[in-house]
Amino acid sequence: MSAPTHVRDIRAVIFDLDGTLADTFPLIVGAWNAGVGAITGKSYSDEEVISRFGIPDPQMIRREFGGDETLGLRADEAYHAFYQREHAATVKAFDGIDEMLSQLRRRNVPLGLMTGKGRRSARITVESLGWKEVFAAIVTGEDVKRQKPEPEGLQTVAARLDVPAQSCAFVGDSPADMGAGKNAGMVVVAAGWHPVYLDEIRAMKPDVWAEAPADIIRLIGPK
């Protein structure tokens, strides 16, 4: 773990979900092709789907069909049906995540979740991975008006945890995560265990570079 000496005391930890806690990208790509691709007749690559990230998945899907609500709804239902059906066989927490979450909870560190995905897919992932009782506050992309890198979602989670934003760490894997954490005034922690955006987030100079989930425990320190 790399951390400057000025990192302040952290009273709560907020996490991104996709690519930070769980390896959901392959499932999202599969669900996109089952929902959108089945209608457009196109097979979308990982890069093509990832490039569309930034808004909640229901909005992402409807954007593909312009103003055609019928096609948008049809694709949305097929996407979420695939996402739920294939989740157990496809998605796992990254190595060390469950142990890290357990240790933070044993230390009574308030935990929050701020994800840009929609409520429905977020609920599927959180419940499937056994995290329903782990996070004291969960905010999705459908719960905010301004998406990451705007700080609204993180500020909302911090308020629900009743911890000042500057006393929170935000752990994420994407440029939008790094920007949101900085804009919220939090300690920004890069989830260096997910390879998709590594070069981009390294260039953004996060406060802490965590090579593994165990580094988050060390960041909090003994309690």
C-alpha positions in Angstrom: 0.0 0.0 0.0 1.2 3.5 -0.8 0.0 6.3 1.4 1.3 9.8 2.1 2.0 10.8 5.7 -0.7 13.4 5.6 -3.7 10.9 5.3 -6.0 11.9 8.2 -7.9 9.8 10.6 -10.6 7.9 9.0 -13.9 7.2 10.8 -15.9 5.5 8.0 -15.3 3.8 4.7 -17.4 4.1 1.6 -17.0 1.7 -1.3 -17.9 1.6 -5.0 -19.4 -1.7 -6.0 -18.6 -2.8 -9.6 -14.9 -3.4 -10.1 -14.1 -2.5 -6.4 -15.9 -5.1 -4.3 -17.1 -7.5 -6.9 -16.0 -8.6 -10.4 -19.3 -7.8 -12.1 -18.0 -6.5 -15.5 -18.4 -9.8 -17.3 -22.0 -10.2 -16.1 -22.8 -6.6 -17.1 -21.5 -7.3 -20.6 -23.4 -10.5 -20.9 -26.6 -8.9 -19.6 -26.2 -6.0 -22.1 -25.9 -8.4 -25.0 -28.9 -10.4 -23.7 -31.0 -7.2 -23.4 -29.7 -4.6 -26.0 -27.8 -6.9 -28.3 -30.8 -9.2 -28.8 -32.8 -6.3 -30.2 -30.1 -4.5 -32.2 -28.7 -7.7 -33.6 -25.2 -6.6 -32.6 -22.7 -8.4 -30.3 -21.1 -5.8 -28.0 -17.5 -6.2 -26.8 -16.4 -5.6 -23.3 -14.8 -2.3 -24.3 -18.0 -1.1 -26.1 -20.1 -1.8 -23.0 -17.7 -0.3 -20.5 -17.4 2.8 -22.6 -21.1 3.4 -21.9 -20.7 3.4 -18.1 -21.4 6.6 -16.2 -25.2 6.5 -15.7 -27.4 3.8 -14.1 -28.0 0.7 -16.2 -31.7 1.4 -16.9 -30.8 4.8 -18.3 -27.9 3.3 -20.2 -30.2 0.8 -21.9 -32.9 3.3 -22.7 -30.4 5.7 -24.2 -29.6 3.1 -26.9 -33.1 3.3 -28.2 -33.7 7.0 -28.1 -37.3 7.7 -27.4 -38.6 4.2 -28.1 -40.0 3.3 -24.6 -41.3 0.0 -25.8 -37.9 -1.3 -27.0 -36.2 0.3 -24.0 -38.4 -1.5 -21.5 -38.1 -4.8 -23.3 -34.3 -4.5 -23.3 -34.3 -3.5 -19.6 -36.4 -6.4 -18.5 -34.2 -8.9 -20.5 -31.0 -7.3 -19.1 -32.1 -7.6 -15.5 -33.5 -11.1 -16.0 -30.1 -12.2 -17.3 -28.3 -10.3 -14.6 -30.3 -12.1 -11.9 -30.3 -15.5 -13.5 -26.5 -15.6 -14.1 -25.3 -13.8 -11.1 -24.5 -16.7 -8.8 -22.5 -18.5 -11.5 -20.7 -15.4 -12.7 -20.0 -12.9 -9.9 -17.7 -13.3 -7.0 -16.3 -10.8 -4.5 -12.6 -10.1 -5.2 -10.2 -12.1 -3.1 -9.9 -10.7 0.4 -13.0 -8.5 0.2 -15.2 -10.5 2.6 -12.5 -10.8 5.2 -11.8 -7.0 4.9 -15.4 -6.1 5.4 -15.7 -8.5 8.3 -12.7 -7.0 10.0 -13.9 -3.5 9.5 -17.3 -4.4 11.0 -15.6 -6.1 14.0 -13.9 -2.7 14.6 -17.2 -1.0 14.4 -16.2 1.1 11.4 -19.3 2.5 9.7 -19.5 1.2 6.1 -21.3 2.7 3.1 -21.8 1.9 -0.5 -22.1 4.4 -3.4 -22.6 2.8 -6.8 -23.5 4.4 -10.1 -25.6 1.3 -11.1 -29.3 1.2 -10.8 -31.3 0.1 -7.7 -32.4 -3.2 -9.2 -29.0 -4.6 -10.2 -27.4 -3.2 -7.1 -29.9 -5.0 -4.9 -29.3 -8.3 -6.8 -25.5 -8.0 -6.3 -25.6 -6.9 -2.6 -28.1 -9.6 -1.7 -26.5 -12.4 -3.7 -23.1 -11.8 -2.1 -24.5 -11.7 1.4 -23.9 -8.0 2.0 -27.5 -6.9 2.8 -26.6 -6.2 6.5 -23.0 -5.0 5.9 -23.6 -1.5 4.7 -25.4 1.1 6.9 -26.0 3.3 3.9 -26.4 2.4 0.2 -26.9 5.0 -2.5 -27.3 4.1 -6.2 -27.1 6.1 -9.4 -30.9 6.2 -9.4 -30.9 8.0 -6.0 -29.0 11.0 -7.2 -29.4 13.8 -9.8 -25.7 14.2 -10.5 -23.5 11.1 -11.2 -19.9 10.5 -10.2 -17.5 12.4 -10.5 -19.9 14.8 -8.9 -19.8 14.3 -5.1 -23.6 14.2 -4.4 -23.8 10.4 -3.9 -20.8 10.3 -1.6 -22.1 13.3 0.4 -25.4 11.5 0.8 -23.8 8.3 2.1 -21.7 10.3 4.5 -24.7 12.1 5.8 -26.6 8.9 6.3 -23.6 7.5 8.2 -23.5 10.7 10.3 -19.8 11.1 9.6 -18.3 14.2 8.1 -17.2 13.7 4.5 -13.6 14.7 5.4 -13.5 11.8 7.9 -14.5 9.2 5.3 -12.4 7.2 2.9 -13.8 6.3 -0.5 -12.5 3.2 -2.2 -13.1 2.9 -6.0 -11.6 1.6 -9.2 -12.5 4.2 -11.9 -11.6 7.7 -12.9 -15.1 8.8 -11.9 -14.6 7.3 -8.5 -11.3 9.1 -8.0 -13.0 12.4 -9.1 -16.0 11.9 -6.9 -13.9 11.2 -3.8 -11.7 14.3 -4.4 -14.8 16.5 -5.0 -16.3 15.2 -1.8 -13.2 16.0 0.2 -12.7 12.4 1.2 -9.5 10.3 1.5 -9.4 8.7 -2.0 -8.3 5.1 -2.1 -7.6 3.3 -5.4 -8.7 -0.3 -5.6 -5.5 -1.4 -7.3 -6.7 -5.0 -7.5 -8.9 -4.3 -10.5 -7.0 -3.9 -13.8 -9.4 -2.1 -16.1 -8.6 1.6 -15.3 -5.3 1.2 -13.5 -3.3 3.6 -15.7 -6.0 6.3 -15.7 -6.5 6.3 -11.9 -2.8 6.2 -11.2 -2.5 9.4 -13.2 -5.1 11.0 -11.0 -2.9 10.6 -7.9 -5.3 9.1 -5.3 -4.4 9.7 -1.7 -3.8 5.9 -1.2 -3.0 3.1 -3.5 -4.3 -0.2 -2.1 -2.8 -3.2 -3.8 -5.2 -5.6 -1.9 -8.3 -5.3 0.2 -6.2 -6.0 3.4 -4.5 -2.6 2.8 -7.9 -0.9 3.7 -7.7 -2.5 7.2 -4.1 -1.2 7.6 -5.3 2.2 6.6 -7.8 2.3 9.4 -5.2 1.2 11.9 -5.6 -0.7 15.1 -8.8 -0.2 17.2 
